[in-house]
């Protein structure tokens, strides 16, 4: 607006000076120069006053259902609903700015059209789009006179909602023998366990009255504690997934991130897959693991309802069928790090739904913490099959090693997630966006 005022002021000043020159000197050339700025201002005024009054913008994109990290072709269709069509139109989509931290082209989201038309359509490309829910993002339209001297801008709100769910893992933690932490050094106490009918995840401490046939003698001999197999509940068994969103669960001491780029915000790193990036990277790994769990259970799991919860939710979301899977992926698309309750607080809140014997509970979080460990042990004592997926290296090998050993002795499986489970490396600068 300020630029437009200065341009009108400059045009009026030039008009006054040239008119004064003509009145002083006279002549055909001076007369032409005196009339020229009047014609420029007249065509500029007509372009602005008679130009578009109402505009509509519709987005469409390819692929229809992009995932985190995918490239995106965005098509914009601009329609002039009233007023004269513009001679030229410059379009700037603010959606591209929402994902500008990814290395998209500097021209992403900008289109230029010319011609006297009521409908313009064009496509721009984004190299990578981040997980998130993109809605209520406007498009800025600019048009003007034939000389491009006088311009007018309009910010058009759109009704499109673009949901970008997390990208699932390329492999599950139970399918690889990698260690939790530094796989080259042997991994210590976080060696992953393959899922099997006799896996500790289906065991609990012996309780008075348990039939002797349910005692797992082999694992009891290894641990020195009598362990009983958890009986499989017949029928539809609800399976519960909790994604931890507490920022403290994903924090890593400085001595474990030497040589890596850190940021006060949520920023990815371009480090090698074996190196651990910032807290947000670990959280994105956990979110991807949650997406993998949902897909696996919805497509290949036993019949039954899926229950999803995270620290930012007020309660449990019940998911059923493919519609439930889509809703669950939408919930994961909008989850944020550092918002809501801790994982142990959510387990305490949802305890009435989880405490039934034979239930299955999976908690995906960062590093092991004493509070979450106690909550998982309480589930195991109640006969619940519990497992923990950890997406953070140990903050202290001794403490976390003791916690992991204690959990496994009570039948709680602990699996480790590393960047290798994501498969393709991520680009630098990607972060979750929720607009």
C-alpha positions, 0 to 999 in steps of 0.5 A, a space after each residue: 500500500 505504501 509503495 502504491 501511494 509513492 507511485 501515485 505521488 511520483 506520477 502526480 509530481 511528474 505530471 505537475 513538472 511536465 505541465 509547468 514545463 509546457 506552460 513555460 516553453 510551449 511546443 508540440 513536444 512539451 505538450 506530448 510530454 505533459 499529456 503522457 503521465 495523464 495517460 499513464 495514470 488513467 490506464 493505471 486507474 482503470 486497471 485498478 478501479 475496473 479490475 477484479 473485485 472478487 477472486 477464488 483460488 482452488 488447490 489440487 495436488 499430486 499425489 492425492 495422499 502424500 506422506 512425510 518427505 514426498 515431493 508434491 505437484 501443486 496446481 492452482 486454479 484462479 477464477 475472477 468472479 467479478 470485475 474485469 479480468 486482469 491483464 497479468 496476474 502474479 500468484 504467491 502461495 503461502 503454503 510453499 512458505 510453510 515448508 520453506 525450511 526444506 530445500 525447496 526451490 526459491 520459486 516454489 509457490 510463485 506463478 505468473 500469468 498473462 492474458 485477458 482471462 477469467 480463469 488461470 491455472 498453473 502448477 508449481 513443485 515442492 521437492 519435499 513436504 513435511 508431516 502436518 495439517 495444512 489448512 486456512 493458508 491463503 494465496 496472495 494475488 497481485 495484478 495491475 496496469 499494462 506497464 506494471 506501474 500501478 498494482 493491487 494485491 488481494 489475499 484470498 483464503 482457501 478452504 483446502 485442507 492438506 493432511 500429510 501423515 508420517 512416513 511409516 518405518 521401512 522395517 520394524 524394530 523386532 525384525 532386525 538384530 540391531 542394538 539400541 544405541 551404538 550398534 557397532 559396539 555391541 549395543 549393551 543392554 538394548 539388544 532387540 528381541 524377535 517377536 515369538 510366541 514365547 517372547 517375554 512380552 507375553 509373560 508376567 510374574 507368577 501369581 498364586 493360583 496360576 496353573 503350573 502348565 502356564 509357567 515358562 520354565 526356560 525363561 524362569 530359569 534364566 531370570 531366577 523368577 517364576 514367570 507365567 504365560 499370559 493367556 490369550 483372550 479370545 474374541 476381539 482384543 483391543 490393542 492400545 498404542 500410546 505415543 509419548 510427546 513429552 519433550 524431556 523424553 527425547 532430550 539428549 545430553 550434550 556429550 552425546 551430540 558432539 559434532 552434530 548441528 543443534 537448534 533451539 527449534 525443531 530442526 533436522 540434521 544432515 548427519 549420517 544415519 548412524 548419528 543421532 540428530 536433534 530432539 525433533 528428529 527422534 520425535 519424528 522417528 517415534 511418530 513414524 514408528 506409531 504410523 507403522 504400528 497402526 498400519 501393521 495392526 490394522 492390516 495384519 493384526 488380530 480382529 479387534 479395536 485399536 486404541 490410540 492416545 498421545 499426550 496432546 489428546 484429551 482421551 482415547 481414540 477408538 479406531 476400526 477398519 480402514 476409516 479408523 486407520 485414516 483417522 489415526 494417521 490424521 491424528 499422528 499428522 497433527 501431533 506436536 512435540 512438547 504438548 500435553 501430558 507425559 506418557 506415564 500420566 496418560 497411562 494413569 489416566 487411561 488405566 481403567 481401559 488398559 488394566 484388563 488381563 490379556 490386553 495389549 499395550 505398546 508405548 512409543 517414546 524416547 529414552 527410558 525414564 523411571 516414571 514410565 518404567 514403573 507404569 509399565 511394571 504396573 501393567 505387567 503385574 496386572 497381566 497386560 502384555 506391554 512393550 516399549 519402543 524407544 527412539 532415543 539413545 540412553 542418557 546414562 547407560 547404567 541407569 537405562 540398562 538397569 531399567 531395561 533389565 528390570 522391565 524384561 525380567 517382568 515380561 515387558 519387551 523393550 525395542 530400540 528404534 534407530 534412523 536406519 528403520 526409516 530407510 531413506 535419509 531425510 533432507 536437512 531442515 525438515 520439521 513438522 508443520 501444523 498450520 
